[in-house]
Structures are given as structure tokens and as C-alpha cells.
Amino acid sequence: MDDENPGGPDAAPTPNSAEAVVRALARIRARGKSGDVLLALLDHLLLAIRAERVFLISVDEVGDSRVRASRNNDGDSVPEADRWIARFAVQRCVQAGAPLHFADTRNDRRFRTEGERDHAARIRSILVLPVRVPQESGAGIIYLDSRFNPLEWAGEEPIRPILDAITLCFELEASERAVRSAERRLARWKRRTEEEGARPSVVRHSAPEREVDFHGFRTRCPEIIAIIAELQRLSRSDLPILIEGESGTGKEV
């Protein structure tokens, strides 16, 4: 395998890359959606590098990666895209934080993929590019490969407009998620206030607080006041009393 090359010596302008970005930005303004525009940018990047396939990969904080989008030369998504990613190349790019070009990987087992087990052709060349994404999304990697022809890698500068536009799509996607979340919260709040407005209001009247004095004992507790009232009622009633004893012994009440 050729040594990994973080850049190219003779960076030549990529044909029509600026026009491609201008058209992509115009579509963002017109539609306000980032998904289709992102795929179009990946198509332009694939053509600029003369790659066979391009993958957009997200890497989380623990290093697990997943393919978010993929395109091939026919403008279609790559079937079973995750099986065609060389994890070693992705890990090296995350660690370096810079573009890495692996010019010939056919004889290096570190670059083997699951997809190659079912196909005779080995991956010949791989290019991995870090892309800025919103902080909460982890790391972003653009992964290009080819099984038959070498990639045309002349450094990052010629494709910088496309990479910047892809970063803009990530930021727009994060904004879209924030807007959708705010809309859901607003809908829940509106539904809750409407339900409360339709519910009949209940007015509770509490009895005025009073204080009772019972032989120097003062209280405002409703339960104790009720007991005192019962005692006072009993003390005013006539109670029959039966007195028993021998006559002449002097009985008093």
C-alpha cells in the first residue's frame, strides 16, 4: 500500500465545483430542506474525485460509525452501504482530524470490508475527509473509494467549496430539527391550554376562620372546635341520675 497522503502537491481547480455549490445553495434557499441538496453535493464530490462511491458517515463519541447517506456512479444509494466501509480508514481520519488518501489498499488487510467477502474485486483506493458538523452530532466523515481506478486527489483546496456547502447542510439540518422540536412543544402547550379552557372552572369557598375559647384554651382548628361544640351541647342538657343506697344514710347530688 502507498503511504497515506494527507494532501496533494499540485492542487488544480476542480471543474465546475463553484457552479455546483451555487446551484446547491440556490436549492437550499428555494426549498429550505437539506436532504436532497446534500445528496446532490455528494454526487458533485464523487465526480470531482473520480470516485466509484461516496459515503457520508457519522461517528459518535464512543467511536461507533454509521452511514447516513451514500451514492454511486449511477446516482443511486449503495446497497448495504455499511458493509463497504473500511473501519480502519475511518478511525485513522478521526484520529488525524485531516484528509487521508490511501492510494493502494488492495494488499493491506487492515482495509478489508465485509462487502469484499462476496466480490472478487478489492478496494483499490480510499479517500477520507473530515467534515465539520454541529458539536452534538459527533464527527462527520466523507468516505470515497474506487475498486478499479485510482482516485484523483490533488489536495483539499479544489473541493473546499463543496465541503463548506456540505457543512452548511449539516447546520441547516440541525436547525430544522430544532424548529421541529419547538413546534412539537408549542403544539403540546396549545393543546393543554385548550383542554384547560374547555374544562368548567370550580370555585371553592372556604369557611371563614374563627377562634374558639374553651376555659382558656384557644384554637382555630375546625376539628377541635367541633369537639368543643359537642361538649358544650352535652353540658347544657338534662341528664337523669339514679341514686341508690339505704334510707337515712344522707344522699347528695
C-alpha positions as CSV (number, residue, x, y, z in Angstrom):
1,M,0.0,0.0,0.0
2,D,1.2,3.5,-0.7
3,D,1.8,5.7,2.3
4,E,-1.2,7.7,3.4
5,N,-1.1,11.1,1.9
6,P,-2.8,14.0,3.7
7,G,-2.6,16.3,0.8
8,G,-1.6,16.5,-2.9
9,P,1.3,18.5,-4.3
10,D,-0.3,20.0,-7.4
11,A,-3.8,21.2,-6.5
12,A,-5.6,22.0,-9.7
13,P,-9.0,23.6,-9.8
14,T,-11.9,21.2,-9.9
15,P,-14.1,21.9,-13.0
16,N,-17.5,23.4,-12.2
17,S,-17.2,22.9,-8.4
18,A,-18.1,26.6,-7.8
19,E,-21.1,26.4,-10.1
20,A,-22.3,23.2,-8.4
21,V,-22.1,24.8,-5.0
22,V,-24.0,27.9,-6.3
23,R,-26.8,25.7,-7.6
24,A,-26.9,23.7,-4.4
25,L,-27.2,26.9,-2.3
26,A,-30.0,28.2,-4.6
27,R,-31.9,24.9,-3.9
28,I,-31.5,25.4,-0.2
29,R,-32.9,28.9,-0.4
30,A,-35.8,27.8,-2.6
31,R,-36.8,24.6,-0.7
32,G,-35.5,25.1,2.8
33,K,-34.6,21.4,3.0
34,S,-31.1,20.0,3.3
35,G,-31.6,16.3,2.4
36,D,-31.8,16.4,-1.4
37,V,-29.2,19.1,-1.6
38,L,-26.8,17.0,0.4
39,L,-27.1,14.1,-2.0
40,A,-26.5,16.5,-4.9
41,L,-23.4,17.7,-3.3
42,L,-22.2,14.2,-2.7
43,D,-22.7,13.5,-6.4
44,H,-20.6,16.5,-7.4
45,L,-17.8,15.4,-5.0
46,L,-17.8,11.9,-6.4
47,L,-17.3,13.3,-9.9
48,A,-14.6,15.7,-8.8
49,I,-12.5,13.0,-7.2
50,R,-13.4,10.5,-10.0
51,A,-14.5,8.0,-7.3
52,E,-16.8,5.0,-7.7
53,R,-18.7,5.6,-4.5
54,V,-19.1,8.2,-1.8
55,F,-20.4,7.7,1.7
56,L,-21.4,10.2,4.4
57,I,-20.5,8.8,7.8
58,S,-21.4,9.8,11.4
59,V,-19.1,8.8,14.2
60,D,-20.3,9.1,17.8
61,E,-18.4,9.8,20.9
62,V,-17.5,6.2,21.6
63,G,-16.3,5.6,18.0
64,D,-19.2,3.8,16.6
65,S,-20.0,4.8,13.0
66,R,-23.0,4.6,10.7
67,V,-23.6,5.5,7.0
68,R,-26.0,8.4,6.8
69,A,-26.1,8.7,3.0
70,S,-24.3,7.0,0.1
71,R,-24.1,7.5,-3.7
72,N,-22.6,5.5,-6.6
73,N,-21.7,6.5,-10.2
74,D,-25.3,5.8,-11.3
75,G,-26.7,8.3,-8.8
76,D,-28.2,5.6,-6.6
77,S,-27.7,4.7,-3.0
78,V,-25.1,1.9,-2.3
79,P,-26.8,-1.3,-1.3
80,E,-25.8,-2.5,2.2
81,A,-23.6,0.6,2.4
82,D,-22.2,-0.2,5.9
83,R,-20.6,-3.4,4.7
84,W,-18.4,-1.4,2.3
85,I,-16.7,0.8,4.9
86,A,-13.1,0.1,5.9
87,R,-13.3,1.0,9.6
88,F,-9.6,1.3,9.9
89,A,-9.6,4.2,7.4
90,V,-12.4,5.9,9.3
91,Q,-10.6,5.6,12.6
92,R,-7.4,7.0,11.2
93,C,-9.2,10.0,9.8
94,V,-11.0,10.7,13.2
95,Q,-7.6,10.5,15.0
96,A,-5.8,12.7,12.4
97,G,-8.6,15.2,12.0
98,A,-7.3,15.7,8.4
99,P,-7.9,14.3,5.0
100,L,-6.1,11.0,4.3
101,H,-5.6,9.4,0.9
102,F,-4.8,5.7,0.9
103,A,-3.6,5.3,-2.7
104,D,-3.4,1.5,-2.9
105,T,-5.1,-0.7,-0.3
106,R,-5.5,-3.9,-2.2
107,N,-2.8,-5.8,-0.4
108,D,-3.4,-4.4,3.1
109,R,-5.8,-6.5,5.2
110,R,-6.5,-3.6,7.6
111,F,-8.7,-2.1,4.8
112,R,-10.8,-5.2,4.2
113,T,-14.5,-4.7,4.3
114,E,-17.4,-7.1,4.8
115,G,-18.6,-6.4,1.3
116,E,-15.4,-7.7,-0.3
117,R,-16.0,-11.2,1.0
118,D,-18.7,-11.6,-1.6
119,H,-16.9,-9.9,-4.5
120,A,-13.6,-10.7,-6.2
121,A,-12.5,-7.1,-6.7
122,R,-10.6,-5.4,-3.9
123,I,-10.9,-1.8,-3.0
124,R,-8.0,-0.1,-4.7
125,S,-8.1,3.4,-3.3
126,I,-9.7,5.2,-0.4
127,L,-10.0,8.9,0.5
128,V,-11.4,10.0,3.9
129,L,-12.2,13.7,4.6
130,P,-13.3,15.1,7.9
131,V,-16.3,17.5,7.7
132,R,-17.4,19.9,10.3
133,V,-20.7,19.1,11.9
134,P,-22.7,20.6,14.9
135,Q,-21.0,19.7,18.1
136,E,-23.8,17.5,19.5
137,S,-23.7,15.3,16.3
138,G,-20.2,13.8,16.9
139,A,-17.8,13.6,14.0
140,G,-18.5,13.6,10.3
141,I,-16.5,11.7,7.6
142,I,-16.8,11.8,3.9
143,Y,-15.5,8.5,2.5
144,L,-14.8,7.9,-1.2
145,D,-13.4,4.7,-2.7
146,S,-12.8,3.0,-6.0
147,R,-12.2,-0.6,-6.9
148,F,-10.9,-0.1,-10.4
149,N,-9.3,3.3,-10.9
150,P,-7.0,5.5,-8.7
151,L,-8.7,8.5,-7.1
152,E,-7.8,11.9,-8.4
153,W,-6.7,13.6,-5.2
154,A,-4.9,16.9,-5.5
155,G,-5.5,18.2,-2.1
156,E,-8.4,19.7,-0.2
157,E,-8.4,23.2,-1.8
158,P,-10.1,22.4,-5.1
159,I,-13.1,20.8,-3.4
160,R,-13.3,23.2,-0.4
161,P,-16.5,24.9,-1.7
162,I,-18.2,21.6,-1.8
163,L,-17.1,20.6,1.7
164,D,-18.2,24.0,3.0
165,A,-21.6,23.6,1.4
166,I,-21.9,20.1,3.0
167,T,-21.1,21.6,6.4
168,L,-23.9,24.2,5.7
169,C,-26.3,21.3,5.1
170,F,-25.4,19.8,8.4
171,E,-26.0,23.1,10.2
172,L,-29.3,23.6,8.3
173,E,-30.4,20.0,9.3
174,A,-29.6,20.8,12.9
175,S,-31.7,24.0,12.6
176,E,-34.6,22.0,11.1
177,R,-34.5,19.6,14.0
178,A,-34.6,22.5,16.5
179,V,-37.5,24.1,14.7
180,R,-39.5,20.8,14.6
181,S,-38.8,20.3,18.3
182,A,-40.0,23.8,19.1
183,E,-43.1,23.2,17.0
184,R,-43.9,20.0,18.9
185,R,-43.5,21.8,22.3
186,L,-45.7,24.6,21.1
187,A,-48.4,22.2,19.9
188,R,-48.4,20.4,23.3
189,W,-48.7,23.7,25.1
190,K,-51.5,24.8,22.9
191,R,-53.4,21.6,23.3
192,R,-53.0,21.7,27.1
193,T,-54.2,25.3,27.3
194,E,-57.2,24.5,25.1
195,E,-58.2,21.5,27.3
196,E,-57.9,23.6,30.4
197,G,-60.0,26.3,28.9
198,A,-62.8,23.9,28.0
199,R,-62.9,22.4,31.5
200,P,-65.6,24.1,33.8
201,S,-63.9,26.1,36.5
202,V,-64.6,25.1,40.1
203,V,-64.8,27.9,42.7
204,R,-64.0,26.7,46.1
205,H,-65.4,28.7,49.1
206,S,-63.6,28.1,52.3
207,A,-65.4,28.9,55.6
208,P,-64.0,32.0,57.3
209,E,-61.5,31.1,60.0
210,R,-62.7,31.7,63.6
211,E,-61.2,31.2,67.0
212,V,-62.8,29.5,70.0
213,D,-62.0,29.9,73.7
214,F,-62.8,26.9,75.9
215,H,-62.0,27.7,79.5
216,G,-58.8,29.5,78.5
217,F,-57.9,27.0,75.7
218,R,-57.9,28.8,72.4
219,T,-58.0,27.1,69.0
220,R,-58.7,27.7,65.3
221,C,-58.6,24.0,64.3
222,P,-62.0,23.1,62.8
223,E,-61.9,19.5,64.2
224,I,-61.2,20.6,67.8
225,I,-63.9,23.4,67.5
226,A,-66.4,20.7,66.5
227,I,-65.5,18.6,69.6
228,I,-65.8,21.6,71.9
229,A,-69.2,22.4,70.5
230,E,-70.3,18.9,71.2
231,L,-69.1,19.1,74.8
232,Q,-70.9,22.4,75.3
233,R,-74.1,20.9,73.9
234,L,-73.9,18.0,76.3
235,S,-73.1,20.2,79.3
236,R,-76.4,22.2,78.8
237,S,-78.7,19.1,78.6
238,D,-80.7,17.5,81.5
239,L,-79.2,14.1,82.4
240,P,-81.3,11.6,84.5
241,I,-79.4,10.4,87.6
242,L,-80.2,7.3,89.6
243,I,-79.1,7.3,93.3
244,E,-79.1,4.1,95.2
245,G,-78.4,3.4,98.9
246,E,-80.1,2.7,102.2
247,S,-82.5,5.2,103.6
248,G,-81.3,7.6,106.2
249,T,-77.7,7.5,105.0
250,G,-77.8,11.0,103.5
251,K,-77.5,11.1,99.7
252,E,-76.4,14.2,97.8
253,V,-76.1,15.2,94.2
